Amino acid sequence: MKLTEVITTQQSKKFITFPVRLYKDEKAWIRPIDRDIEGIFDPGVNESFQHGECIRWILEDNGVVIGRVAAFVNTITQNKDTDQPTGGMGFFECINDQEAANILFNSCKIWLQQKGVEAMDGPINFGDRDKWWGLLTKGFELEPIYQCNYHFPYYQNLYENYGFQVFFEHYTFIRDAFDPFHPRIKYKADLISQDKNYTFEHIRKKYYKKYSADFISIYNRAWVGHEGVPQISKEQGEALINKLKPIIDEKIIWLAYYKGEPVAFYINIPEVNQNFKHVNGKLNLIGKLKFLWFKWRKTNKKMLGMVFGIVPEHQGKGLDGALIMAVANVIQNEYKRYNIIEISGIGDFNRAMILVVKQVGGEIGKIHSTYRYLFDRSKPFERMKPIK
């Protein structure tokens, strides 16, 4: 077996295309968009290079690629809420061979040790947690959502046999959009409706700048206290909104205000992998035309619950239920566009949000497990602590 650092264009192509051969018989797998993966490793695209670095390898056997992996360090997050400096590894793909997997894992470990870190999390992204994060450990029969990992069941053994342990899990809840909600949700909505200082509205595209600012304000107050979640700047928030513009459905993104001040958001988007699965990873002219064709035909009936946030001083008042019912009243009565809702990225450490989502309804359809490997094997392992 030969391990090679990815440096050349040809090596990068091998890195990108290896999963196509690996998953060719998997009906549920949807090929990621090539340029999305390439962008992770492009300093001109990925802002994480401003405060971090990464490396990639491919593993070949007799000239045939049998595995790939990447490792990365981020100076902003490597010491945030951890007992030791921690790096990351991800974009791991491998045949069902423990020796091959160990070569890839060891390459990450050695490189990260040279960078001064003492543990590695994986598989994670060199960037935000809402993309390419966690190992799929439940839901192999289900199609992945956009920029979400899909894996073979045997990957779990490859990770755990090496010594990785589950640090936390992300749940994806799946429900029928027209099923009734738990009475508790309606009770919360009725409770909030008695306070006329609260108002709710879905976004309108012509006011994107206003909503970008409101989103940033809420996010930085609601989420930054969570482990490993950095603040986002005005520029980052606007870039996120601009990136979502082509797919945004303004009827399913809602914000709550208290006396005119933004205090909560509930962001849903169309699940665009239902369109991207027709383009075979290519967003060239033909791929874009295919995407637009299926978007125009409105063949996508799946909605993705992307992110939920409430500023601390308005938590525990029923605002979550009120926001959920605001969206439900639209999609169940006025705008019957989607049949399925997937609510993803709910960490097992976020017990309050799990309770809210269970009240919304649906079942856990997918689990993505984030593993951690401590380089000092004598050190006690601890899972991520629950949010208080």
C-alpha positions as CSV (number, residue, x, y, z in Angstrom):
1,M,0.0,0.0,0.0
2,K,1.3,3.5,-0.9
3,L,0.2,6.7,0.9
4,T,0.5,9.9,-1.1
5,E,-0.1,13.5,-0.1
6,V,-2.5,15.2,-2.4
7,I,-0.6,18.0,-4.2
8,T,-1.2,17.7,-7.9
9,T,-4.4,18.2,-9.9
10,Q,-4.4,14.6,-10.9
11,Q,-4.1,13.5,-7.2
12,S,-7.0,15.9,-6.3
13,K,-9.1,14.3,-9.0
14,K,-8.4,10.9,-7.5
15,F,-9.4,12.2,-4.1
16,I,-12.7,13.5,-5.4
17,T,-13.7,10.6,-7.6
18,F,-12.7,7.6,-5.4
19,P,-16.2,7.6,-3.6
20,V,-17.9,7.4,-7.0
21,R,-16.4,3.9,-7.5
22,L,-16.7,3.0,-3.9
23,Y,-20.5,3.7,-3.6
24,K,-21.5,2.8,-7.2
25,D,-23.9,0.1,-6.0
26,E,-25.4,2.0,-3.1
27,K,-28.9,3.2,-4.0
28,A,-29.2,5.7,-1.2
29,W,-25.8,7.5,-1.8
30,I,-26.0,10.8,-3.6
31,R,-22.7,12.0,-5.1
32,P,-21.6,15.3,-3.5
33,I,-21.1,18.3,-5.7
34,D,-17.4,18.1,-6.8
35,R,-16.7,21.8,-6.3
36,D,-18.2,21.7,-2.8
37,I,-15.5,19.2,-1.8
38,E,-12.8,21.0,-3.8
39,G,-13.7,24.2,-2.1
40,I,-12.9,22.8,1.4
41,F,-9.3,22.5,0.4
42,D,-9.0,25.8,-1.5
43,P,-7.6,28.7,0.5
44,G,-9.3,31.1,-1.8
45,V,-12.7,29.6,-0.9
46,N,-12.5,28.2,2.6
47,E,-12.0,31.0,5.2
48,S,-10.7,28.4,7.7
49,F,-7.3,28.7,6.1
50,Q,-7.0,32.1,7.7
51,H,-6.6,30.5,11.1
52,G,-5.8,26.9,10.3
53,E,-4.2,24.4,7.8
54,C,-5.0,21.0,6.4
55,I,-3.5,18.2,4.5
56,R,-4.9,15.3,2.3
57,W,-3.8,11.9,1.4
58,I,-4.8,9.1,-0.9
59,L,-4.0,5.4,-0.3
60,E,-3.3,3.2,-3.3
61,D,-2.7,-0.5,-3.7
62,N,-1.1,-1.5,-7.0
63,G,-2.0,1.8,-8.5
64,V,-5.7,1.6,-7.5
65,V,-7.0,4.1,-4.9
66,I,-8.4,2.2,-1.9
67,G,-8.7,5.1,0.6
68,R,-8.5,8.8,1.3
69,V,-8.5,11.1,4.3
70,A,-7.8,14.7,5.4
71,A,-6.5,16.2,8.6
72,F,-6.7,19.8,9.8
73,V,-6.0,22.1,12.7
74,N,-8.0,25.3,13.6
75,T,-6.3,27.7,16.0
76,I,-9.7,29.2,16.9
77,T,-11.4,26.0,18.0
78,Q,-8.6,23.6,18.9
79,N,-8.6,24.8,22.6
80,K,-12.3,25.8,22.9
81,D,-14.0,24.0,25.8
82,T,-11.6,21.0,25.6
83,D,-9.2,19.4,28.0
84,Q,-6.5,19.2,25.4
85,P,-5.7,20.9,22.1
86,T,-7.8,19.0,19.5
87,G,-7.5,18.7,15.8
88,G,-9.7,17.1,13.2
89,M,-9.8,14.5,10.5
90,G,-12.4,13.9,7.9
91,F,-13.4,13.1,4.3
92,F,-12.4,9.5,5.2
93,E,-13.4,6.9,2.6
94,C,-11.9,3.4,2.6
95,I,-12.5,-0.1,1.4
96,N,-13.4,-2.6,4.2
97,D,-9.9,-3.2,5.3
98,Q,-8.7,-2.4,8.8
99,E,-5.0,-2.2,7.8
100,A,-5.8,0.4,5.1
101,A,-7.9,2.4,7.5
102,N,-5.2,2.3,10.2
103,I,-2.7,3.7,7.7
104,L,-5.0,6.6,7.0
105,F,-5.8,7.2,10.7
106,N,-2.1,7.0,11.6
107,S,-1.2,9.6,9.0
108,C,-3.7,12.0,10.5
109,K,-2.4,11.3,14.0
110,I,1.3,11.8,13.2
111,W,0.6,15.1,11.3
112,L,-1.6,16.4,14.1
113,Q,1.0,15.5,16.7
114,Q,3.5,17.5,14.8
115,K,1.1,20.5,14.9
116,G,1.0,20.3,18.7
117,V,-2.4,18.9,19.3
118,E,-3.2,16.0,21.6
119,A,-6.4,14.5,20.2
120,M,-8.4,14.3,17.0
121,D,-12.1,14.4,16.3
122,G,-13.6,12.8,13.3
123,P,-15.0,12.6,10.8
124,I,-15.5,16.4,10.9
125,N,-15.2,19.3,8.5
126,F,-12.4,21.8,8.0
127,G,-15.0,24.5,8.7
128,D,-18.5,24.8,10.0
129,R,-20.3,22.0,11.9
130,D,-23.3,22.1,9.7
131,K,-21.4,20.4,6.8
132,W,-19.7,17.1,6.4
133,W,-19.8,16.3,10.1
134,G,-20.1,13.0,11.8
135,L,-20.1,9.3,10.9
136,L,-23.4,7.9,9.7
137,T,-24.2,5.1,12.2
138,K,-28.0,4.9,11.6
139,G,-30.1,5.5,8.5
140,F,-28.1,3.8,5.8
141,E,-31.2,3.2,3.8
142,L,-32.0,6.9,3.6
143,E,-30.6,9.5,1.2
144,P,-28.2,12.0,2.6
145,I,-29.2,15.6,2.7
146,Y,-27.1,18.3,1.0
147,Q,-23.5,18.5,2.3
148,C,-24.1,15.7,4.8
149,N,-22.0,12.6,5.2
150,Y,-23.2,9.2,4.0
151,H,-21.1,6.1,4.9
152,F,-21.0,2.3,4.8
153,P,-22.0,0.5,8.0
154,Y,-18.6,-1.1,8.3
155,Y,-16.9,2.3,8.8
156,Q,-18.1,2.2,12.4
157,N,-15.9,-0.9,13.0
158,L,-12.9,0.7,11.3
159,Y,-13.1,3.7,13.6
160,E,-13.8,1.9,16.8
161,N,-11.2,-0.9,16.1
162,Y,-8.6,1.9,15.8
163,G,-9.6,3.3,19.1
164,F,-12.0,6.2,18.4
165,Q,-14.8,6.7,20.9
166,V,-18.1,8.5,20.5
167,F,-17.7,12.1,21.7
168,F,-21.3,13.1,20.8
169,E,-24.1,12.2,18.4
170,H,-26.2,14.3,16.0
171,Y,-29.8,13.2,15.4
172,T,-31.9,13.7,12.3
173,F,-35.6,13.6,13.1
174,I,-38.0,12.8,10.2
175,R,-41.8,13.5,10.2
176,D,-44.7,13.9,7.8
177,A,-45.3,17.6,7.4
178,F,-49.1,17.1,7.7
179,D,-49.1,15.1,10.9
180,P,-50.5,16.9,14.0
181,F,-48.2,18.4,16.5
182,H,-47.9,17.6,20.2
183,P,-50.5,19.5,22.3
184,R,-47.5,21.0,24.2
185,I,-46.5,22.9,21.1
186,K,-49.9,24.5,20.7
187,Y,-50.0,25.3,24.4
188,K,-46.7,27.2,24.1
189,A,-48.0,29.0,21.0
190,D,-51.2,30.1,22.8
191,L,-49.1,31.2,25.8
192,I,-46.9,33.5,23.7
193,S,-49.9,34.8,21.8
194,Q,-51.1,36.5,25.0
195,D,-48.0,38.7,25.0
196,K,-48.5,41.2,22.1
197,N,-44.9,42.3,22.4
198,Y,-44.0,39.2,20.4
199,T,-44.4,39.3,16.6
200,F,-43.5,36.8,13.9
201,E,-42.7,37.1,10.2
202,H,-41.3,35.0,7.4
203,I,-38.5,36.6,5.5
204,R,-39.0,38.6,2.3
205,K,-36.3,38.5,-0.3
206,K,-36.2,42.2,-0.9
207,Y,-35.1,42.8,2.7
208,Y,-32.2,40.3,2.9
209,K,-29.8,42.8,4.5
210,K,-32.1,43.4,7.4
211,Y,-32.7,39.7,7.9
212,S,-29.0,38.9,7.7
213,A,-28.3,41.4,10.5
214,D,-31.2,39.9,12.6
215,F,-29.9,36.4,12.0
216,I,-26.4,37.3,13.1
217,S,-27.6,39.1,16.2
218,I,-29.7,36.0,17.3
219,Y,-27.0,33.5,16.4
220,N,-24.2,35.1,18.3
221,R,-26.3,35.4,21.4
222,A,-28.0,32.0,21.2
223,W,-25.3,29.6,19.9
224,V,-21.8,30.9,20.8
225,G,-21.9,29.5,24.3
226,H,-22.1,26.0,22.9
227,E,-18.9,24.0,22.8
228,G,-16.9,24.5,19.6
229,V,-19.2,27.2,18.1
230,P,-17.4,30.4,17.2
231,Q,-19.1,33.8,16.6
232,I,-19.9,34.8,13.1
233,S,-19.2,38.2,11.7
234,K,-21.5,40.5,9.7
235,E,-19.6,39.4,6.5
236,Q,-19.9,35.7,7.3
237,G,-23.6,36.0,8.0
238,E,-24.3,37.9,4.8
239,A,-22.2,35.5,2.9
240,L,-24.3,32.6,4.3
241,I,-27.5,34.3,3.3
242,N,-26.2,35.1,-0.2
243,K,-25.1,31.6,-0.7
244,L,-28.6,30.3,0.3
245,K,-30.4,32.8,-2.0
246,P,-30.8,30.5,-5.0
247,I,-32.6,27.9,-3.0
248,I,-34.4,29.9,-0.3
249,D,-38.1,29.5,0.1
250,E,-39.1,32.6,2.0
251,K,-42.3,31.1,3.3
252,I,-40.4,28.6,5.5
253,I,-37.9,30.9,7.2
254,W,-39.3,32.7,10.2
255,L,-38.1,35.1,12.8
256,A,-39.5,36.2,16.1
257,Y,-39.2,39.8,17.5
258,Y,-39.8,41.2,21.0
259,K,-40.7,44.9,20.9
260,G,-39.1,45.0,17.5
261,E,-35.8,43.3,18.6
262,P,-34.9,40.0,16.9
263,V,-34.9,37.2,19.5
264,A,-35.4,33.9,17.7
265,F,-35.2,32.3,14.3
266,Y,-36.4,29.0,12.8
267,I,-34.7,28.4,9.4
268,N,-36.0,25.8,7.0
269,I,-34.8,25.3,3.4
270,P,-35.8,23.0,0.5
271,E,-33.7,19.8,0.7
272,V,-31.7,20.5,-2.5
273,N,-30.0,17.1,-2.7
274,Q,-33.3,16.0,-4.1
275,N,-32.4,18.1,-7.2
276,F,-28.6,17.7,-7.0
277,K,-28.9,13.9,-7.2
278,H,-29.7,14.3,-10.9
279,V,-26.5,16.2,-11.8
280,N,-23.9,13.5,-10.8
281,G,-21.7,15.9,-8.9
282,K,-21.2,18.3,-11.8
283,L,-22.4,21.9,-11.6
284,N,-21.3,22.7,-15.1
285,L,-23.8,24.2,-17.6
286,I,-25.6,20.9,-18.1
287,G,-25.7,20.3,-14.4
288,K,-27.1,23.8,-13.7
289,L,-29.8,23.3,-16.3
290,K,-30.8,20.0,-14.8
291,F,-30.9,21.6,-11.4
292,L,-33.1,24.4,-12.6
293,W,-35.3,22.0,-14.5
294,F,-36.1,19.9,-11.4
295,K,-36.5,23.0,-9.3
296,W,-39.0,24.5,-11.8
297,R,-40.9,21.2,-11.9
298,K,-41.1,21.3,-8.0
299,T,-40.3,17.6,-7.7
300,N,-38.6,18.2,-4.3
301,K,-41.2,17.5,-1.6
302,K,-38.7,17.4,1.3
303,M,-38.0,20.4,3.6
304,L,-35.0,20.6,5.8
305,G,-35.1,22.1,9.3
306,M,-31.8,23.7,9.2
307,V,-31.2,25.7,12.5
308,F,-33.2,27.0,15.4
309,G,-32.0,29.7,17.8
310,I,-33.5,31.6,20.7
311,V,-31.5,34.2,22.7
312,P,-31.0,33.2,26.3
313,E,-33.3,35.8,27.9
314,H,-36.3,34.5,25.9
315,Q,-35.7,30.8,26.4
316,G,-38.1,28.7,28.5
317,K,-41.1,31.0,27.7
318,G,-42.7,28.9,24.9
319,L,-41.2,30.8,22.0
320,D,-40.0,27.6,20.4
321,G,-43.5,26.3,20.2
322,A,-44.8,29.6,18.8
323,L,-42.3,29.7,16.0
324,I,-43.0,26.1,15.1
325,M,-46.7,26.7,14.9
326,A,-46.2,29.9,12.8
327,V,-44.4,27.7,10.2
328,A,-46.9,24.8,10.6
329,N,-49.9,27.1,10.0
330,V,-48.4,28.0,6.6
331,I,-47.2,24.7,5.3
332,Q,-50.2,22.7,6.5
333,N,-52.9,25.1,5.4
334,E,-51.8,27.8,3.0
335,Y,-48.6,26.5,1.3
336,K,-48.8,22.7,0.9
337,R,-45.5,22.4,-0.9
338,Y,-43.6,19.9,1.2
339,N,-44.6,16.4,2.5
340,I,-41.6,15.5,4.5
341,I,-39.6,17.5,7.1
342,E,-36.1,16.4,8.2
343,I,-34.8,18.2,11.3
344,S,-31.0,17.6,11.4
345,G,-28.0,18.4,13.6
346,I,-29.7,18.0,17.0
347,G,-26.8,17.1,19.3
348,D,-27.4,14.6,22.1
349,F,-25.8,17.2,24.4
350,N,-28.7,19.6,23.7
351,R,-31.4,17.9,25.8
352,A,-33.7,20.9,25.7
353,M,-33.8,21.0,21.9
354,I,-34.3,17.2,21.8
355,L,-37.4,17.7,23.9
356,V,-38.7,20.4,21.6
357,V,-38.1,18.3,18.5
358,K,-39.8,15.3,20.1
359,Q,-42.8,17.5,20.7
360,V,-42.7,18.5,17.0
361,G,-43.0,14.8,16.2
362,G,-41.2,12.4,14.0
363,E,-38.7,9.7,14.7
364,I,-34.9,9.6,14.7
365,G,-34.1,8.5,11.2
366,K,-30.4,9.1,11.1
367,I,-27.6,9.3,13.6
368,H,-24.2,10.9,12.8
369,S,-21.6,10.1,15.5
370,T,-18.6,12.4,16.1
371,Y,-15.7,10.4,17.4
372,R,-12.7,11.5,19.4
373,Y,-9.3,9.8,19.7
374,L,-7.0,10.8,22.5
375,F,-3.3,10.5,21.6
376,D,-2.5,9.7,25.3
377,R,-4.2,6.4,25.5
378,S,-3.9,6.4,29.4
379,K,-6.0,9.6,29.7
380,P,-9.6,9.0,30.8
381,F,-12.1,9.6,28.0
382,E,-15.1,11.9,28.5
383,R,-18.1,12.5,26.2
384,M,-19.2,16.1,25.4
385,K,-21.0,17.5,28.4
386,P,-24.7,18.3,28.1
387,I,-25.7,22.0,27.7
388,K,-27.0,23.2,31.1
